[in-house]
């Protein structure tokens, strides 16, 4: 009985000293076929025709902060948001329900307001 108790106690002590991983590493988001960008940097929408939301891939050569801007037909900023991106694909959602139906451009810019990528879309009902 003493041997079983010693073995059980040793197993508990050894297993409590081993390092457990709390979280599995987060996999890098994979761009679906319709969101793949061949170059090292750019922006691509899942569809050029948008109702209330659309998936978007912002591909960046560097990690950091970028600004996503939506521009109207007169090239005026109607919406903007600052986001942090990683190197490579960054899959984001664009919500457009507040925009009236029209043609728009969406682009992303670095902290110095240099355009890194731009594409067009049409907001439909």
Residue pairs with C-beta under 8 A, 6 or more apart in sequence:
28 86
28 88
28 89
29 89
29 90
29 91
30 89
31 37
31 57
31 59
31 89
31 91
32 46
32 55
34 46
34 47
35 44
35 46
35 55
35 56
35 57
35 89
35 91
36 44
36 57
37 43
37 44
37 57
37 59
37 89
39 59
40 59
40 61
41 59
41 60
41 61
41 116
41 117
42 59
42 117
43 56
43 57
43 58
43 59
43 106
43 107
43 108
43 116
43 117
43 118
43 119
44 56
44 57
44 59
44 119
45 54
45 55
45 56
45 94
45 106
45 119
45 121
46 54
46 55
46 56
47 54
47 121
48 119
48 120
48 121
48 122
49 121
49 122
49 124
50 94
50 96
50 121
50 122
50 123
50 124
51 96
51 97
51 123
51 124
51 125
52 95
52 96
52 97
53 93
53 94
53 95
53 96
53 97
54 93
54 94
54 96
54 121
55 91
55 92
55 93
55 94
56 91
56 92
56 93
56 94
56 106
57 89
57 90
57 91
57 92
58 66
58 68
58 83
58 85
58 89
58 90
58 92
58 108
58 117
59 88
59 89
59 90
59 117
60 66
60 85
60 86
60 87
60 88
60 90
60 116
61 87
62 87
63 84
63 85
63 86
63 87
64 84
64 85
64 110
64 111
65 82
65 83
65 84
65 85
65 111
66 82
66 83
66 84
66 85
66 108
66 109
66 110
66 111
66 116
67 80
67 81
67 82
67 83
67 108
67 109
67 111
67 113
68 80
68 81
68 82
68 83
68 92
68 94
68 106
68 107
68 108
69 77
69 79
69 80
69 106
69 107
69 108
69 109
70 77
70 78
70 79
70 80
70 94
70 96
70 99
70 104
70 105
70 106
71 77
71 78
71 104
71 105
71 106
71 107
72 78
72 102
72 104
73 102
73 103
73 104
75 105
78 99
78 104
79 98
79 99
83 90
83 92
94 106
96 104
96 123
99 123
100 123
101 122
101 123
101 124
101 125
102 122
102 123
103 120
103 121
103 122
103 123
104 120
104 121
104 122
104 123
105 118
105 119
105 120
105 121
106 118
106 119
106 120
106 121
107 115
107 116
107 117
107 118
107 119
108 115
108 116
108 117
108 118
109 115
109 116
110 116
